[in-house]
Amino acid sequence: MIKATCFTLAAAMSVTGAGAAMAQELCQGFGPQTPRDISKIEGSNARIFTLAPPSTDMNLCNIHTHTNAEHKGPGFSVFAGDGENGGYKCNETDSLTAAELAEPDHADGAFHGVKPGDTIEVHWVHSSCDVSPGEGLGSCLSDTCANPELRVETQVFLLVNDENAIDFRDFAYVGNMSGGLHQPRSLPSATGKPVVFAGSTTGPKYSQSVCSPLQVTWSVRPECAKLDINSLSEWASEDVVFNETHSHGVRQLVTAPELLSPIN
């Protein structure tokens, strides 16, 4: 376990009307962090680790979603606010039709906390451990494999009420095996070449001051795609392996170069 410490990034600044001092503190001693703006390749984090193998050579161990994109990219650059309910929205959010934004017939479906017009970021987490898919990131390691290589395949979707949009079940697991490995049925392939980089785990409990110690290889597709919201609820009701019934909060964007790896 890496011990977290912090250092002062900026000198203390006076606050108007208060005269108080403020300083931004960054974690020290950790490897590169995630999420990031994938359009920017700069980073000066000195921790180097070997990128994980392709996801096709690893076991799928978890699928989950975040409401709004944790990353910022060419197709999802509309700021949605701070905190765990912030992040970024797909650029086409404000151009959806009334039909695409209509409430689904079964608004009380198996997947909660999202509606048409929302953006989600989906993570297909893969592990080098000999494990089976399951609930949470704990399913990606085991008693005999406590320090796995991890790779996260990532796609940002714009949810619409349209049965002609992408069906999430095309990317589900439902017991699929390939070459003796647990694999999703498929992964998105028409949203640009994935940006691959070294980073960490995400989620709202982490920030630039509270960093994740885990090393993760990320593969983030740069463009959004429209996803039928009805298929997301159908997936949640059918694929009970992951017990994913709602979308999770986001970790705010990591912008300090000291906490980012360079993208080659």
C-alpha positions as CSV (number, residue, x, y, z in Angstrom):
1,M,0.0,0.0,0.0
2,I,1.3,3.4,-1.0
3,K,1.2,6.0,1.8
4,A,-0.6,9.2,0.8
5,T,0.9,12.5,1.5
6,C,0.3,16.0,0.0
7,F,2.2,19.0,-1.0
8,T,1.2,22.6,-1.6
9,L,0.7,23.3,-5.3
10,A,0.1,27.1,-5.0
11,A,1.0,29.8,-2.6
12,A,-1.7,30.8,-0.2
13,M,-4.2,33.2,-1.7
14,S,-6.3,35.8,0.1
15,V,-10.1,35.4,-0.1
16,T,-12.1,38.6,-0.8
17,G,-13.8,39.8,2.4
18,A,-12.2,37.2,4.6
19,G,-8.5,37.6,4.3
20,A,-8.2,33.8,4.8
21,A,-5.5,31.7,3.2
22,M,-6.3,29.0,0.7
23,A,-4.1,26.5,-0.9
24,Q,-4.6,23.6,-3.2
25,E,-3.0,20.3,-2.1
26,L,-2.1,17.4,-4.3
27,C,-1.4,13.8,-3.4
28,Q,2.3,13.0,-3.4
29,G,3.8,9.6,-4.0
30,F,1.0,8.2,-6.2
31,G,1.1,7.0,-9.8
32,P,-0.8,8.8,-12.5
33,Q,-4.5,9.5,-11.9
34,T,-7.7,9.3,-13.8
35,P,-10.0,10.8,-15.2
36,R,-8.4,13.3,-17.6
37,D,-9.0,15.4,-20.7
38,I,-8.0,12.8,-23.4
39,S,-7.4,15.6,-25.9
40,K,-4.3,16.7,-23.9
41,I,-1.2,14.5,-24.0
42,E,0.8,16.3,-21.4
43,G,1.7,14.8,-18.1
44,S,4.7,14.7,-15.8
45,N,4.0,11.9,-13.3
46,A,7.2,10.0,-12.8
47,R,5.6,6.7,-11.8
48,I,5.9,4.3,-14.8
49,F,4.2,0.9,-15.1
50,T,3.8,-1.4,-18.1
51,L,0.5,-1.1,-19.9
52,A,-1.9,-4.0,-19.5
53,P,-2.4,-6.5,-22.3
54,P,-5.3,-6.0,-24.7
55,S,-8.7,-6.7,-23.2
56,T,-9.2,-9.7,-25.4
57,D,-6.3,-11.3,-23.5
58,M,-7.8,-10.6,-20.0
59,N,-10.9,-11.6,-18.1
60,L,-13.9,-9.2,-18.0
61,C,-14.5,-8.8,-14.3
62,N,-17.0,-5.9,-14.1
63,I,-19.3,-3.6,-16.0
64,H,-20.6,-0.4,-14.5
65,T,-21.7,3.1,-15.5
66,H,-21.2,6.7,-14.3
67,T,-23.8,9.5,-14.8
68,N,-22.1,12.1,-17.0
69,A,-18.6,11.4,-18.4
70,E,-15.8,11.3,-15.9
71,H,-13.4,12.0,-18.7
72,K,-13.4,15.0,-21.1
73,G,-13.0,14.4,-24.8
74,P,-13.8,15.7,-28.3
75,G,-17.3,14.3,-28.2
76,F,-18.1,15.0,-24.5
77,S,-16.8,18.4,-23.5
78,V,-19.9,20.2,-22.1
79,F,-19.2,20.8,-18.4
80,A,-21.9,19.5,-16.1
81,G,-20.7,20.9,-12.8
82,D,-18.6,20.1,-9.8
83,G,-18.9,17.2,-7.3
84,E,-19.9,13.6,-7.8
85,N,-23.0,14.6,-9.9
86,G,-20.9,16.8,-12.3
87,G,-18.5,15.7,-15.0
88,Y,-19.1,16.2,-18.7
89,K,-22.0,15.8,-21.2
90,C,-22.1,14.7,-24.8
91,N,-21.9,17.6,-27.2
92,E,-25.2,16.7,-28.8
93,T,-27.2,16.9,-25.6
94,D,-29.0,20.1,-26.5
95,S,-29.9,19.0,-30.0
96,L,-32.0,16.0,-29.2
97,T,-35.6,15.7,-30.5
98,A,-38.8,15.7,-28.4
99,A,-39.2,12.0,-29.3
100,E,-35.7,11.1,-28.2
101,L,-36.3,12.9,-24.9
102,A,-39.7,11.3,-24.2
103,E,-40.1,9.4,-21.0
104,P,-39.9,5.6,-21.6
105,D,-43.1,3.6,-21.3
106,H,-41.5,1.7,-18.4
107,A,-39.8,4.6,-16.5
108,D,-39.6,2.4,-13.4
109,G,-37.4,-0.1,-15.1
110,A,-34.5,-2.1,-13.6
111,F,-31.9,0.6,-14.1
112,H,-32.5,3.8,-12.1
113,G,-31.2,7.3,-11.8
114,V,-31.0,8.2,-15.5
115,K,-33.4,9.6,-18.0
116,P,-33.4,10.4,-21.8
117,G,-30.9,13.2,-22.4
118,D,-28.5,12.1,-19.8
119,T,-24.9,11.2,-20.5
120,I,-23.3,8.0,-19.1
121,E,-19.7,6.7,-19.1
122,V,-19.5,2.9,-19.3
123,H,-16.6,1.0,-17.9
124,W,-15.8,-2.6,-19.0
125,V,-13.2,-3.6,-16.4
126,H,-10.7,-6.4,-17.3
127,S,-8.3,-8.2,-15.0
128,S,-5.2,-10.4,-15.5
129,C,-6.5,-12.6,-12.6
130,D,-8.2,-15.9,-13.2
131,V,-11.6,-14.5,-11.9
132,S,-15.2,-14.6,-13.0
133,P,-17.2,-11.4,-13.5
134,G,-19.0,-10.1,-10.5
135,E,-20.2,-7.1,-8.5
136,G,-17.9,-4.2,-7.9
137,L,-14.1,-3.9,-8.5
138,G,-13.4,-6.5,-5.8
139,S,-14.4,-9.1,-8.4
140,C,-11.3,-8.1,-10.4
141,L,-8.9,-9.7,-7.8
142,S,-8.7,-12.7,-5.6
143,D,-6.8,-14.1,-2.6
144,T,-4.2,-15.6,-5.0
145,C,-4.1,-12.5,-7.3
146,A,-4.1,-9.4,-5.1
147,N,-2.2,-7.1,-7.5
148,P,-3.7,-7.7,-11.0
149,E,-3.1,-5.8,-14.2
150,L,-6.2,-3.9,-15.0
151,R,-7.6,-2.4,-18.2
152,V,-10.8,-0.4,-18.5
153,E,-12.5,-0.2,-21.9
154,T,-14.5,3.0,-21.9
155,Q,-17.4,4.5,-24.0
156,V,-19.5,7.6,-23.4
157,F,-23.2,7.3,-24.4
158,L,-26.0,9.8,-24.8
159,L,-29.3,8.2,-23.6
160,V,-32.3,8.5,-25.9
161,N,-35.7,6.9,-26.0
162,D,-35.2,5.4,-29.4
163,E,-35.3,1.7,-30.2
164,N,-33.2,2.4,-33.3
165,A,-30.3,3.6,-31.3
166,I,-27.6,1.3,-30.0
167,D,-28.7,-1.6,-27.9
168,F,-26.6,-1.9,-24.7
169,R,-27.2,-5.7,-24.7
170,D,-24.8,-5.9,-27.7
171,F,-22.0,-5.1,-25.2
172,A,-23.3,-7.3,-22.3
173,Y,-21.6,-10.3,-20.8
174,V,-24.3,-12.9,-20.1
175,G,-21.8,-15.7,-19.7
176,N,-19.9,-15.1,-22.9
177,M,-16.5,-16.8,-23.2
178,S,-13.8,-16.4,-25.9
179,G,-10.5,-18.3,-25.9
180,G,-11.3,-19.5,-22.3
181,L,-11.7,-15.9,-21.1
182,H,-14.7,-14.0,-19.9
183,Q,-15.5,-11.4,-22.5
184,P,-18.3,-9.0,-23.4
185,R,-20.3,-9.9,-26.5
186,S,-18.6,-6.9,-28.2
187,L,-17.2,-3.5,-27.5
188,P,-18.1,-0.2,-29.3
189,S,-16.1,0.2,-32.5
190,A,-17.5,3.2,-34.4
191,T,-16.6,6.0,-32.0
192,G,-13.0,6.7,-32.9
193,K,-9.6,5.2,-32.1
194,P,-9.4,4.7,-28.3
195,V,-6.9,6.9,-26.4
196,V,-4.8,4.6,-24.3
197,F,-2.9,5.8,-21.2
198,A,-1.7,4.9,-17.7
199,G,-4.0,6.0,-14.8
200,S,-5.9,4.8,-11.8
201,T,-9.3,3.9,-10.6
202,T,-12.0,6.6,-10.5
203,G,-15.2,7.3,-8.6
204,P,-16.3,10.2,-6.3
205,K,-14.3,9.2,-3.3
206,Y,-11.1,10.2,-5.1
207,S,-9.9,13.7,-6.0
208,Q,-6.6,15.5,-6.7
209,S,-6.0,15.5,-2.9
210,V,-7.2,11.9,-2.2
211,C,-5.6,9.7,-4.9
212,S,-6.2,6.1,-5.9
213,P,-3.2,3.7,-5.4
214,L,-4.3,1.2,-8.1
215,Q,-2.6,1.1,-11.5
216,V,-5.0,0.9,-14.5
217,T,-4.6,1.0,-18.2
218,W,-7.3,3.1,-19.8
219,S,-8.7,2.8,-23.3
220,V,-11.2,5.7,-23.9
221,R,-13.1,6.2,-27.1
222,P,-13.2,9.9,-28.1
223,E,-16.7,10.2,-29.5
224,C,-20.2,9.8,-28.0
225,A,-22.9,7.5,-29.3
226,K,-26.6,7.4,-28.8
227,L,-27.9,4.5,-26.7
228,D,-31.4,3.3,-26.3
229,I,-32.3,3.9,-22.6
230,N,-34.8,1.0,-22.7
231,S,-32.0,-1.4,-23.5
232,L,-30.1,-0.3,-20.5
233,S,-32.9,-1.3,-18.2
234,E,-33.4,-4.5,-20.1
235,W,-29.7,-5.3,-19.6
236,A,-30.0,-4.6,-15.8
237,S,-32.9,-7.0,-15.5
238,E,-31.3,-9.8,-17.6
239,D,-27.6,-9.6,-16.6
240,V,-27.7,-10.0,-12.8
241,V,-24.0,-11.0,-12.5
242,F,-23.0,-7.4,-11.8
243,N,-26.1,-6.3,-9.8
244,E,-25.9,-2.9,-11.5
245,T,-29.2,-1.2,-10.8
246,H,-28.1,2.5,-11.0
247,S,-25.4,4.7,-12.4
248,H,-22.6,5.9,-10.2
249,G,-21.2,9.4,-9.4
250,V,-18.0,10.8,-11.0
251,R,-14.6,11.7,-9.9
252,Q,-13.8,15.3,-11.0
253,L,-11.3,15.8,-13.8
254,V,-7.6,15.5,-12.8
255,T,-5.7,18.5,-14.4
256,A,-2.4,18.8,-12.4
257,P,0.4,17.6,-14.7
258,E,2.1,16.0,-11.6
259,L,-0.8,13.6,-11.4
260,L,-1.0,12.7,-15.1
261,S,1.0,10.4,-17.3
262,P,2.1,11.5,-20.8
263,I,0.0,10.1,-23.6
264,N,2.2,8.7,-26.4
